[in-house]
Amino acid sequence: MNTENVTAFLADWIVRVRPEDIPAATRREGLRTFVNWLGCAVGGATEDTVDRAVRAVAPFSGPGRATVLGRAERFDEGHAALINGISSHVLDYDDTHLKTIIHPAGPVASAVLAVAEARRASGLELLTATTLGVEVACRIGNCVYPDHYDRGWHITGTTGVFGAAAAVGWLLRLPAREMAWALGLAASQASGLREMFGTMTKSFHPGRAAQNGAMAAFLAQAGFDSSPRAIEARRGFANVLSTKQDYAEIVDGLGERWEADLNSYKPFACGIVIHPTIDGCRQLREEYGELASAAREVVLHTHPLVLELTGKTAPRTGLEGKFSVFHAAAMALLHGDGSPTAFTDAAVLDPAVVALRDRVRVETRPDIHEASVRIIITLANGTVVEHMVERAVGSIERPLDDAALSRKFTHQVAPVLGERAAVQLLEQAWQTAEAADPLALVEAAVPQRVEV
């Protein structure tokens, strides 16, 4: 492959893809990705982070052509994409491409749904665009990961903007030249810093990537040009933002192997590297009951990345708790909880949780895989137990099936819309591919007034 035309090669492929070109299994995974994302977006819609974002941007929104999921507001496509991207990520409960730790649906599906609603695209077009956008984001992520991530970039934001631009550009039927411009415009807006983890700004990254990706596609459609070598040029995305550039990861096997097949879905509402610890501590609680809940000491042997990402020993807020392996272990041992209720302000300040959290110790071991953990726990009676988790539930090796995804969906959505409405929305979501347009789906995804 000539590395001088990676951007153009990718753009040409994107515009030529038709729904029937995507294998049935990949289309199914794209649907699962969309269903999971929709549940996360509605489930996060009433969070304080989202309230603040809505108040901030509402005065600047144009005509309300797109739905803000889980809420009464309607915004223009760009601002709806921004808010839905924030709400879908705020609980840290969304999808994960485990090879790169990208959460691709937040940027991609948030942009796609807003544009699909305004343009009355079909459900099949919506899902095709989403799958393509996920593919583009993850392939570009593969090109620069892990060096790009290690430098401090939040890869969901930096690569998600490419996915959103590609997906919306496909919906707009951009020709290859304009698609390359859209990718170039996306490259100039690629951002997001890991320093922001544990704050509201982390969820701003996928929201802004959705908004910026959509804007890139609309600008390109209007003839607003850009470099046709935005990814691979000496001063392009890959060379400026990373010390690693593996362009084969972008172009090799396009349409033959699909990164979208490798998406996974979180059973726990926190950073993915904590999941083995939560899974293991829940298993210990189930086996030993109060002896585990009142443990004298808990030692976690983890890969150094786990402590780097989630080493907050004394979180003060629920958002910070999502980046504390100490808090997560304590909540799992005490309550068996890894859902959003485990990561509230009240949970991280609970005296019983704090007391057990202070008895959790982490020892980093480079020989332990990032997705594994060895737990050595001294039970309340003094017995020492060792437990190893090679891969957590929700991983590619132990994936959530459709039934588990459905339970997760209703668990998130019911507090926002009500139990009956959550079930109805879930049924419609699984039938997205057959929908003539997204209108019924988005109408079902907002609170309905109840006359009394």
Buried (B, 14 or more C-beta within 10 A) or exposed (E): EEBEBBBBBBBBBBBEBEBEEBBEEBBBBBBBBBBBBBBBBBBBBBBEBBEEBBEEBEEEBEEBBBBBBBBEBBBBBBBBBBBBBBBBBBBBBBBBBBBBBBBBBBBBBBBBBBBBBBBEBBBBBBBBBBBBBBBBBBBBBBBBBBBBBBBEBBBBBBBBBBBBBBBBBBBBEBEBBBBBBBBBBBBBBBBBBBEBBBBBBBBBBBBBBBBBBBBBBBBBBEEBEBBBBBBBBEEBBBBEBBEBBBBEBBBEEBEEBBBBBBBBBBBBBBBBBBBBBBBBBBBBBEEBEEBBBBBBEBBBBBBBBBBEBBBBEEBEBBBBBBBBBBBBBBBBBBBBBBBBBBBBBEBBBBEEBBEBBEBBEBEBBEEBBBBBBBBBBBBBEEEEBEBEBBBBBBBEEBBBEEEBBBEBBBBBBBBBBBEEBBBBBBEBBBEBBEBEBBEBBBEBBBBEEEEE
